[in-house]
């Protein structure tokens, strides 16, 4: 089987930096004989989370669970009140929040007038943005706009939001007389990864995305290929590849931003050996 890989895939700079910060924190905690935990899954990938747990690092979901030592904040960030609770406990905080998310949170705090957060309710990044601007309304779909009065709103967008969904929300806003002043918060690395995938679609029969189903940007890559008429599959690792992918002659292989390099390489070898 022929495998074509786009020019951009896999770990972004923010994820690599976050994982390095976590590794450094674990090493320093070990040197000092103190515990180290992660606040939430550092990225949305079960393989990455399991690798930390095997090293004895706990994943917590509340400041109450952190007793002492070091706590590494996930790439998706945490709400302001939770950060303060960690600070008040005197913990050594290592902030691995993606710089783009940090910027979005800062934009939320200082935006004047009503603010909208466009993204998926319950996603950890959206919870962080809500924690930076408690009075903001979350817009998950075009239909959510219909409960708003017409007017002008500042809008912060989830960094990995589907661009097709964002376009539909923009269109519905115009129809309803709602003006969205977008505060630039889309992740450029995600945009480059999508553009790179689009560039290889004419040359492949199907697409495989290496990534976790919980990863929004991995799902977006799968859905993007499907939107352009290509059979598209999302697999956590090589062992999870569905049998039908081996029936194609040429596969486009990409990876979400939280997929480890070694997982991608193993998947590529499995496909090429078919």
N, C-alpha and C positions, 0 to 999 in steps of 0.2 A: 504494500500500500504506500502511496505517495502522501507525504505529510507536508503541508505548507504552513509556515509560521509567520504571523504578521510582524511588523517592525517593532510594535509595542505590545507587551503582554506582561502579566505577573506583577510581582511586588512593585509598588511605586516607592518613591523616595521617602514619603512619610511613613510607610509601613516598615521599611528597612531601618529607618531612624528609631522608630518606636521599639522594634525588637532589640536593637542594640542597647537602647536605654534600659529595657527590661533585663537584658543579660548583665549589664553593668550593675544594676541595682541588686540583682541576685548575688553577684560576686561580692559586692561591698557588704551586703547583709551577712553573708557567710563569713567574711573576714572579721566582722564585728560580733558575730555570734547572735545576730538578731533575726527575727522572722521577716519574710518578704511575701507580700500577697499582690495579686492583680485585682484592680477594681473593674469587674466585668471581664468578658473575653477580650483580650487585647486587640484581636481582629476577629472577624466572623469566619473562622475556619477551625473545625473540630480537630484537625491534625495538629495545628499550631497550639491550640489549648491543651491537648493531651500531652504535648511535648513539655509544657511547663509543669503540668500536674505530676508527670513522672519525676520531675526534679524536686518535688515536694513543695511546690508553690501553690498556695490556695487561691482560688478565684472567689471573690466576695461580691455581694450585691448591695451592701449597705455599710455605712460608716460604723455601725454598731458591731460589725463582725471583725473589725480591725482593732486588735488590742494594743499592739506596740510594733516598733520596727519600721519597715519600709512598705509603702503602698505605691504601686505603679498604676497610674490612670490610663485607661484604655484609649485607643486612637480616636474613638467616637466622642470622647470627653464625658464629663459628668456635670450635673446641675450645680449652680453656684452654691446653693445651700448645703449640698453634700460635700463639696470641696471645703467649705468653711468648717463643717463638722469634723472633717479629717484634720484640718489645721488646728482646731480647738483641742483635739486630743493629743497634740504634740507629735504627730507622726512625721516621719521623713517622707515627703511626697515627691515622687518622680513623675513628672508630667509628660506622658507619651502621646498626648492629644495631637491629632493631625493639625498642622499649622492652618490649613484651610478651614477646619472646623473652629479653631480658636478665633480666626478672623470673622467667621459668620456669627459667633457668639458676641464678639465685640460690636459688630454692626447691629445686632439685635438690641443690645443695651443702649446704644446711643441714637438709634433711629427716632425721629420725631413723628408724632401722630400715630395712627393705628398701624400695627405690624401684623403681617401674615407670615406664617412658616409653612412653606410648601414641601410636603413630604409624607412619608408613611407613618401614621400614628403608631406609637409603640416602638418604633425604631430607636435604638440607643442614641443616635445623633439628634433625632427630633426631641427626645427627652432632655438632652443637654441644651438645645436651643430654647426649649420651653423654660428650662431652669435659668436661662439668661434673660428671658422676657416673659414673665408669667401672664401678662395680659394679652399675649399674641394668640391669634386663632390659627389652628392647624388646618390646612387645606390639603386634603388627600386626593381629591378628584374634582373635576369641573363642577359636579353637582353641589359640592360644598360651598361654592361661591354664591349660590342662590339664596342663602340665608343672610347675606350681607347687604347693607344699604349701598347704593352707588356712591362713588367717591374715589379718593386717592389713598392707596395703601402702600407702605413700604413692604417689600417682599424678600424674604431670605429663603433660598432654595436648598434642599438637601443636596449635599455635594455629589452624590451618586444617582440622583433622580433620573429616570428615563426622560430623554429629551422629547420623545414623542408625546409623553404624558404632559410635560411642561407646555408644549405647543398647544395641546387641547385646552389646558387651563387658561392660557393666554387668550385663546380664541373665545372661550366662554366669558372671560372677564370683559373683553371688548363688547361682546353682545349685550352684557348686562350693564354697561356703562361704568364699569370698574376700571380704574387706572392703576396698573401695577408698576411701581417704581422699584425695579429689581436691584437689589444690592448684590453685586457680583459675588456669588458664592459657589458656583459650579466648579468642580475639581477639573483642572485642565488636563491632569494625567488621565482621568477617566475619559475625557473627550478625545485625547490622542489615541487611547486604546480602542475606542469605538471606531474612529476614523481609520486606524490601521486595519481593523477587522473588515470594514467595508471595502477596503482596497483589494483584498484577496478573494472576496466572494465570487467574482466572475470566474475564478480559476479552480474552484473546489466544488465537489458534489454535495458535501455536507460539512457541518461544523461541530467540533467538540470543544466545550469550555471546561477547563480544569478549575474547579472551585466548589465551594460549599453552597448548598441550597439556601442557607441563611445569609449569604453574601449578596447584598443588593446589586453591586456592580457586576457580579458573576451572572446573576439572573438577567440583568440588562443586556449583557453580551449575547447570551443565548437567545433572548427575545428579539434582539436586533437582527440576528441572522435569520430567524424564522420570519420576521416581518418582511425580509427581502427574498423570501421564497426558498430558503435553504433548510433542509432537515437539520435540526440543531439539538444537541444533547449537552447536559450538564452532569459532570461526574466528579466525585470527591477525589478519587485517585484511580490508578490503573485497574485495580481490582473491581471498581464500580462501573467500568465501561460496559454499556449495553451491547449485547451480541450483534445487534443490527448495524452498528457502526462499521463492523468489519466487512460488510457487504459492498461498501463504496470503494471506488478506485482511488479517489483523491479526497483527503480530509484536510480541512482548515483547523488548526489547533491553536487556541489562545487560552489565556488564564486570567482569572480575576486578580484584583490587587492584593488579596490576602493569601494567595496560593504559593506555597514554598517552591523554590526553584527545583529541588530534588523531586518533588511530586510531579511537576510539569515534565521534567526530563524522563522520568520513569514512564509516564503516559505516552510520551513521544516514541520511546523505544518500543513499547507494546504495540503501538499502531504501526510503526514501520516494519516490525517483524511479521505482521500478519500477511 
